[in-house]
Amino acid sequence: MHRPLLFVDVDGVLNPECPYPDTGFDRHHLLGHTVLVSGVHGAWLRELAAAYQLVWATTWEEHANLHLSPLLGLEQLPVVRFTGYVPQPDDPKVPVLDVFSARKWAPIVRYAEGRPFAWIDDVIPSSLLRRTFLRRDRVLLRIEAGQGLQRRHVDRLLTRPPMASRLRALNRDQSTRH
């Protein structure tokens, strides 16, 4: 059985916007920007990797593997590609007012290919949060950009991970028996 996916954003999640966040952050100059990185975040992501398959879901794309994975003590992670994404007719629909803030949604859903997933990001529209609230196969956690990832988010992901829908799991079990 596959572990659920965990789509991880960088800016606002692992790189909080607060200019002086709590202790434990080191400043790095990466790609022309000052980036705050915490070893605690690396430890939490490694802890989450036991329950999830981690995937970068950031506009940093492959730069996250080059610059951040080593600082966080992570191996290279798969990457969702947003640059050059061409919308498809069967992409999940989002309200017009959320088109910009939901620009990651269709590539993430396509990448998941029906697998259960969680997504941590500071820019998740309320309409998506409401739409997925009762779904057991998706967990969306909007992170406060000023503070970044907190232990309570990690605990939430570990105690209530997304699960395959019962119907999909039954269909998959039946198809493997034939």
C-alpha positions as CSV (number, residue, x, y, z in Angstrom):
1,M,0.0,0.0,0.0
2,H,1.4,3.4,-1.0
3,R,1.9,6.1,1.7
4,P,-0.2,9.2,1.1
5,L,1.6,12.1,-0.6
6,L,2.5,15.2,1.3
7,F,2.9,18.3,-1.0
8,V,5.3,20.8,0.7
9,D,5.5,24.5,-0.2
10,V,8.6,26.5,0.8
11,D,7.9,30.2,1.0
12,G,5.6,31.0,4.0
13,V,5.9,27.4,5.2
14,L,9.5,26.4,5.6
15,N,10.7,30.0,4.9
16,P,8.5,32.2,7.1
17,E,7.9,35.8,6.1
18,C,8.4,37.1,9.6
19,P,11.7,38.9,9.5
20,Y,12.7,37.7,13.1
21,P,10.9,34.4,13.7
22,D,11.5,32.4,16.8
23,T,15.0,31.2,17.4
24,G,16.3,28.3,15.5
25,F,16.3,29.9,12.0
26,D,19.4,30.5,10.1
27,R,19.6,33.1,7.2
28,H,20.9,31.9,3.9
29,H,21.3,33.8,0.7
30,L,19.8,31.6,-2.1
31,L,18.9,32.6,-5.6
32,G,19.3,36.3,-4.8
33,H,17.0,36.1,-1.8
34,T,17.4,35.8,2.0
35,V,15.8,32.6,3.1
36,L,15.2,31.5,6.7
37,V,15.8,27.8,7.3
38,S,15.2,25.8,10.5
39,G,16.8,22.5,11.4
40,V,13.6,21.8,13.3
41,H,11.7,21.8,10.1
42,G,14.1,19.3,8.6
43,A,13.6,17.0,11.6
44,W,9.8,17.3,11.3
45,L,9.9,16.6,7.6
46,R,12.0,13.5,8.2
47,E,9.5,12.4,10.8
48,L,6.6,13.0,8.3
49,A,8.5,11.0,5.7
50,A,7.9,7.9,7.7
51,A,4.1,8.3,7.1
52,Y,4.1,10.2,3.8
53,Q,5.9,10.4,0.5
54,L,7.2,14.0,0.5
55,V,6.9,16.0,-2.7
56,W,8.0,19.5,-3.3
57,A,5.0,21.7,-4.4
58,T,6.7,25.0,-4.6
59,T,7.6,27.5,-7.3
60,W,11.2,26.7,-6.4
61,E,10.6,23.4,-8.2
62,E,14.0,21.6,-8.7
63,H,15.8,24.4,-6.9
64,A,14.3,23.1,-3.7
65,N,16.3,19.9,-4.1
66,L,19.5,21.8,-5.0
67,H,19.4,24.4,-2.3
68,L,17.0,23.4,0.5
69,S,17.1,19.6,0.8
70,P,20.8,19.6,1.9
71,L,20.1,22.4,4.5
72,L,17.1,20.4,5.8
73,G,18.8,17.0,5.8
74,L,16.5,15.6,3.2
75,E,17.1,13.4,0.2
76,Q,16.1,14.6,-3.2
77,L,12.3,14.8,-3.4
78,P,10.0,14.5,-6.4
79,V,8.8,17.9,-7.7
80,V,5.4,19.1,-9.0
81,R,6.0,21.2,-12.0
82,F,4.1,24.5,-12.1
83,T,6.2,26.3,-14.6
84,G,4.8,25.9,-18.1
85,Y,1.7,24.0,-16.8
86,V,-0.9,24.0,-19.5
87,P,-4.5,23.8,-18.2
88,Q,-6.4,20.8,-19.3
89,P,-10.2,20.7,-20.0
90,D,-10.8,18.2,-17.2
91,D,-8.8,20.2,-14.5
92,P,-10.6,20.7,-11.3
93,K,-12.7,23.8,-11.4
94,V,-12.0,26.7,-9.0
95,P,-14.0,29.9,-8.5
96,V,-12.9,32.8,-10.8
97,L,-11.8,34.9,-7.8
98,D,-9.5,32.0,-6.7
99,V,-7.8,31.4,-10.0
100,F,-4.5,33.0,-9.0
101,S,-4.3,31.7,-5.5
102,A,-5.4,28.2,-6.6
103,R,-2.9,28.0,-9.5
104,K,-1.1,25.0,-7.8
105,W,-4.3,23.0,-7.4
106,A,-4.7,21.4,-10.8
107,P,-1.0,20.3,-11.1
108,I,-1.2,18.9,-7.6
109,V,-4.4,16.9,-8.2
110,R,-2.9,15.6,-11.5
111,Y,0.3,14.6,-9.8
112,A,-1.6,12.7,-7.1
113,E,-3.4,10.6,-9.7
114,G,-6.1,9.7,-7.2
115,R,-3.8,8.9,-4.3
116,P,-4.6,10.3,-0.9
117,F,-2.7,13.5,-0.2
118,A,-2.0,16.3,2.2
119,W,-0.9,19.8,1.1
120,I,0.8,22.4,3.3
121,D,1.0,25.9,1.9
122,D,0.4,29.4,3.0
123,V,-1.7,30.2,-0.1
124,I,-4.7,27.8,-0.2
125,P,-8.0,29.5,-1.0
126,S,-10.8,29.1,1.5
127,S,-13.0,27.7,-1.3
128,L,-10.6,24.7,-1.6
129,L,-10.5,24.3,2.2
130,R,-14.3,24.2,2.3
131,R,-14.5,21.8,-0.7
132,T,-12.1,19.3,0.8
133,F,-13.1,19.6,4.5
134,L,-15.2,16.4,4.6
135,R,-13.0,14.4,2.2
136,R,-11.0,11.7,3.9
137,D,-8.5,11.4,1.1
138,R,-7.3,15.0,1.2
139,V,-6.0,17.1,4.0
140,L,-5.2,20.8,3.2
141,L,-3.4,22.8,5.9
142,R,-3.1,26.5,5.3
143,I,0.0,27.7,7.1
144,E,0.3,31.2,8.6
145,A,3.1,32.7,6.4
146,G,4.5,34.9,9.2
147,Q,5.2,31.9,11.4
148,G,5.7,29.0,9.0
149,L,5.3,25.3,9.8
150,Q,4.5,24.6,13.5
151,R,4.6,21.4,15.5
152,R,0.8,21.4,15.7
153,H,0.6,21.0,11.9
154,V,3.0,18.1,12.0
155,D,0.9,16.5,14.8
156,R,-2.3,17.0,12.8
157,L,-0.7,15.3,9.8
158,L,0.6,12.4,11.8
159,T,-2.6,11.8,13.8
160,R,-5.1,12.1,11.0
161,P,-3.5,11.3,7.7
162,P,-5.5,11.3,4.5
163,M,-6.9,7.9,3.7
164,A,-8.0,6.2,0.4
165,S,-11.7,6.5,0.0
166,R,-13.4,3.2,1.0
167,L,-15.1,2.8,-2.4
168,R,-11.8,3.3,-4.3
169,A,-10.0,0.9,-1.9
170,L,-12.7,-1.8,-2.4
171,N,-12.5,-1.4,-6.2
172,R,-8.7,-1.7,-6.2
173,D,-8.9,-4.8,-4.0
174,Q,-11.4,-6.4,-6.3
175,S,-9.4,-5.6,-9.4
176,T,-6.3,-7.2,-8.0
177,R,-8.2,-10.4,-7.3
178,H,-9.2,-11.0,-10.9
